[in-house]
Amino acid sequence: MERNLLLAISFIMGFGLLIFPTPEMLTFDGTHALGTFLKNTLNIFGILLMVYSSIEVVIKLFKSRN
């Protein structure tokens, strides 16, 4: 039960990282590359969290069915 709750929380955290706004101070001309890198890194990490938690839930449901 606790594992399912943790997987649900990690899925929500992954979605939160996808919609996380870039801080205003990182969108200026001099630091635009840093802001873009930060946003892309957070998006990739969020997608990976969502995919991992989804796969774990599907595997757990498949195993419990047998």
C-alpha positions as CSV (number, residue, x, y, z in Angstrom):
1,M,0.0,0.0,0.0
2,E,2.8,2.4,0.9
3,R,4.6,1.7,-2.4
4,N,1.4,2.5,-4.4
5,L,1.1,5.8,-2.5
6,L,4.8,6.6,-3.2
7,L,4.3,5.8,-6.9
8,A,1.3,8.1,-7.1
9,I,3.2,10.9,-5.4
10,S,6.1,10.4,-7.8
11,F,3.8,10.6,-10.8
12,I,2.3,13.9,-9.4
13,M,5.8,15.2,-8.8
14,G,6.8,14.4,-12.3
15,F,3.8,16.3,-13.7
16,G,4.7,19.2,-11.4
17,L,8.2,19.3,-12.8
18,L,6.8,19.4,-16.4
19,I,4.7,22.5,-15.6
20,F,7.4,24.1,-13.4
21,P,7.9,27.7,-14.6
22,T,11.4,29.0,-15.4
23,P,12.4,31.6,-12.8
24,E,12.3,35.1,-14.1
25,M,15.9,35.8,-13.2
26,L,17.0,33.0,-15.6
27,T,15.2,34.4,-18.6
28,F,17.4,37.5,-19.1
29,D,19.8,37.7,-22.1
30,G,22.9,36.7,-20.3
31,T,21.4,33.7,-18.5
32,H,18.9,32.6,-21.1
33,A,21.0,29.5,-21.9
34,L,21.1,28.5,-18.2
35,G,17.3,28.9,-17.9
36,T,16.7,26.8,-21.0
37,F,19.0,24.1,-19.7
38,L,17.3,24.1,-16.3
39,K,13.8,23.9,-17.8
40,N,14.8,21.1,-20.2
41,T,16.5,19.2,-17.4
42,L,13.4,19.5,-15.2
43,N,11.1,18.4,-18.1
44,I,13.2,15.3,-18.8
45,F,13.3,14.4,-15.1
46,G,9.6,14.9,-14.8
47,I,8.9,12.7,-17.8
48,L,11.2,10.0,-16.5
49,L,9.4,10.1,-13.1
50,M,6.0,9.8,-14.7
51,V,7.1,6.9,-17.0
52,Y,8.8,5.0,-14.2
53,S,5.8,5.3,-11.9
54,S,3.4,4.3,-14.6
55,I,5.4,1.2,-15.6
56,E,5.7,0.2,-11.9
57,V,2.0,0.4,-11.4
58,V,1.2,-1.6,-14.6
59,I,3.7,-4.3,-13.6
60,K,2.3,-4.5,-10.1
61,L,-1.3,-4.8,-11.5
62,F,-0.2,-7.4,-13.9
63,K,1.5,-9.5,-11.2
64,S,-1.4,-9.2,-8.8
65,R,-3.8,-10.5,-11.5
66,N,-1.9,-13.8,-11.8
